[in-house]
Amino acid sequence: MESTQEAPAGVAERNRPRTAERALGFVQQAWRPVALLALLFVAWWVITATGLVQPYLVASPGDTFATIAEKSDYFWEHTLVTLWETVAGFLLASLVGVVTAVIMVYSTTIERTLYPLLLFAQVIPKIAVAPLFVVWLGFGVEPKILVALLMAFFPVVISMVTGLKSIDPEMLQLSATMGAGPVKTFYKIRLPASLPHLFSGLKIGATLAVTGAVVGEFVGSNEGLGYVIQQANGNFDTPTLFAGLVIMSVLGILLFALVEVLEYFVLPWHASRRIDAATTSL
């Protein structure tokens, strides 16, 4: 005779698959921005459909997406150029920013020396210095990559410095007591604890790198989304101008999402905690 025992409620709850919970958490996180985006799209369509503004000032959604479809090869070619400049600038900013942050944390003298310079470089409008980069480096991709690097560098280095300094001093004392040297303490304690802060800076830097690449293309370029937008503005081609803006926005969102996915796999404990918190929120 078989006897069946029901698992306690708490055990059954813990043993349930987490896929549905994660899907629910994603929906709860995403529906608000999606709803806002839908409202903005409807408002855009209403404003253009009712004639509140002239078509040469604001292109309609239909004309914008029709232009993207008609000139798909044209936009694809220029999008790849901007994507390459953005990714190159972002990766360089990430590498240089992390190294700079580590040096600043381990050397008070260097930190006090570099911090004012970083603030000074950050407050200078990049559109003002971009022409100098064109003069120095020419009309190739180098000035655009440099502007993208400068745009993404500051949030990366500041976030990494904050993360490396947020370690509980008692953890560092315990590590030293157990005989761990500076290198081992860095890899075992400081670096893992700083990664959530770093990824926050990387997500900001990814979107700013797109802006930096386009700003560099505004100044001097014959390719890229910045060039497309500038040419469309000069020709009063509003649908093409809006199409370039839409593609640029989508590019920034995709890069942000890519960093978000990377964070999920690198820091599963951190990502799961955010999702669990979202499932309990209204």
MOURGI-V553458 format. One record per residue. N is the residue number from 1. SS is DSSP state (alpha for helix, beta for strand, coil for the rest). D_FIRST is the distance of its C-alpha to the first C-alpha in Angstrom with 1 decimal. Layout:
BEGIN
N&SS&D_FIRST  N&SS&D_FIRST
END
This chain:
BEGIN
1&coil&0.0  2&coil&3.8  3&coil&6.5  4&coil&9.8  5&coil&13.1  6&coil&16.4  7&coil&19.2  8&coil&22.2  9&alpha&24.9  10&alpha&27.3  11&alpha&25.1  12&alpha&24.2  13&alpha&28.0  14&alpha&28.9  15&alpha&26.6  16&coil&27.9  17&coil&30.4  18&coil&33.9  19&alpha&35.6  20&alpha&35.6  21&alpha&36.9  22&alpha&39.6  23&alpha&40.5  24&alpha&40.8  25&alpha&42.9  26&alpha&45.2  27&alpha&45.7  28&alpha&46.5  29&alpha&49.0  30&alpha&50.6  31&alpha&51.0  32&alpha&53.9  33&alpha&56.1  34&alpha&55.3  35&alpha&56.2  36&alpha&59.4  37&alpha&60.3  38&alpha&59.7  39&alpha&62.0  40&alpha&64.7  41&alpha&64.5  42&alpha&64.9  43&alpha&67.8  44&alpha&69.4  45&alpha&69.1  46&alpha&70.5  47&alpha&73.5  48&alpha&74.5  49&alpha&73.8  50&coil&75.9  51&coil&78.8  52&coil&78.8  53&coil&79.8  54&coil&81.7  55&coil&79.8  56&coil&82.0  57&coil&80.6  58&coil&76.9  59&coil&75.4  60&coil&72.8  61&alpha&69.2  62&alpha&69.8  63&alpha&72.9  64&alpha&71.3  65&alpha&68.3  66&alpha&70.5  67&alpha&72.7  68&alpha&69.8  69&alpha&68.8  70&alpha&72.4  71&coil&73.2  72&alpha&69.8  73&alpha&71.4  74&alpha&74.0  75&alpha&71.5  76&alpha&69.2  77&alpha&72.0  78&alpha&73.1  79&alpha&69.6  80&alpha&68.9  81&alpha&72.1  82&alpha&71.0  83&alpha&67.5  84&alpha&68.9  85&alpha&71.2  86&alpha&68.5  87&alpha&66.0  88&alpha&68.6  89&alpha&70.0  90&alpha&66.5  91&alpha&65.4  92&alpha&68.7  93&alpha&68.5  94&alpha&65.0  95&alpha&66.1  96&alpha&69.4  97&alpha&67.9  98&alpha&65.1  99&alpha&67.6  100&alpha&70.1  101&alpha&67.6  102&alpha&66.6  103&alpha&70.3  104&alpha&71.0  105&alpha&68.2  106&alpha&69.2  107&coil&73.0  108&alpha&74.3  109&alpha&77.7  110&alpha&76.6  111&alpha&74.5  112&alpha&77.5  113&alpha&79.6  114&alpha&77.3  115&alpha&75.8  116&alpha&79.1  117&alpha&79.7  118&alpha&76.2  119&alpha&76.9  120&alpha&80.3  121&alpha&79.0  122&alpha&76.3  123&alpha&78.7  124&coil&81.0  125&coil&80.4  126&alpha&79.2  127&alpha&81.2  128&alpha&84.3  129&alpha&83.8  130&alpha&82.4  131&alpha&85.9  132&alpha&86.7  133&alpha&83.8  134&alpha&85.1  135&alpha&88.6  136&alpha&87.2  137&alpha&84.5  138&coil&85.7  139&coil&84.1  140&coil&81.1  141&coil&77.5  142&alpha&78.3  143&alpha&79.6  144&alpha&76.6  145&alpha&74.2  146&alpha&76.1  147&alpha&76.0  148&alpha&72.3  149&alpha&71.9  150&alpha&73.9  151&alpha&72.0  152&alpha&68.6  153&alpha&69.7  154&alpha&70.2  155&alpha&66.7  156&alpha&65.1  157&alpha&67.2  158&alpha&67.0  159&alpha&63.2  160&alpha&62.8  161&alpha&65.3  162&alpha&63.4  163&alpha&60.1  164&alpha&61.5  165&alpha&63.1  166&coil&60.0  167&coil&58.4  168&coil&57.8  169&alpha&60.6  170&alpha&58.1  171&alpha&56.2  172&alpha&59.4  173&alpha&60.3  174&alpha&56.9  175&alpha&57.3  176&alpha&60.8  177&alpha&59.7  178&coil&57.1  179&coil&59.8  180&coil&59.2  181&coil&62.4  182&alpha&63.6  183&alpha&62.2  184&alpha&58.7  185&alpha&58.7  186&alpha&59.7  187&alpha&56.9  188&alpha&54.1  189&alpha&55.1  190&alpha&57.9  191&alpha&57.1  192&alpha&53.4  193&alpha&54.3  194&alpha&57.2  195&alpha&55.4  196&alpha&54.3  197&alpha&57.9  198&alpha&59.1  199&alpha&56.9  200&alpha&58.3  201&alpha&61.8  202&alpha&60.9  203&alpha&59.7  204&alpha&63.0  205&alpha&65.0  206&alpha&63.4  207&alpha&64.7  208&alpha&68.1  209&alpha&68.5  210&alpha&68.6  211&alpha&71.3  212&alpha&73.2  213&alpha&73.3  214&alpha&74.5  215&alpha&77.1  216&alpha&78.4  217&alpha&78.6  218&alpha&80.6  219&alpha&83.3  220&coil&83.9  221&coil&81.9  222&coil&82.0  223&coil&78.3  224&coil&75.1  225&alpha&73.8  226&alpha&76.5  227&alpha&79.1  228&alpha&77.6  229&alpha&77.6  230&alpha&81.1  231&alpha&82.5  232&alpha&80.8  233&alpha&82.3  234&alpha&85.7  235&coil&85.6  236&coil&84.2  237&coil&81.2  238&alpha&78.7  239&alpha&75.8  240&alpha&75.9  241&alpha&76.3  242&alpha&73.2  243&alpha&71.3  244&alpha&72.1  245&alpha&71.0  246&alpha&67.7  247&alpha&67.0  248&alpha&68.0  249&alpha&65.6  250&alpha&62.8  251&alpha&63.6  252&alpha&63.4  253&alpha&60.1  254&alpha&58.6  255&alpha&59.8  256&alpha&58.4  257&alpha&55.0  258&alpha&55.2  259&alpha&55.8  260&alpha&52.9  261&alpha&50.5  262&alpha&51.9  263&alpha&51.3  264&alpha&47.7  265&alpha&47.1  266&alpha&49.3  267&coil&48.0  268&alpha&44.4  269&alpha&43.9  270&alpha&46.9  271&alpha&46.2  272&alpha&42.5  273&alpha&43.8  274&alpha&46.3  275&alpha&43.8  276&alpha&41.4  277&alpha&44.4  278&alpha&45.2  279&alpha&41.9  280&coil&42.4  281&coil&46.0  282&coil&47.3
END
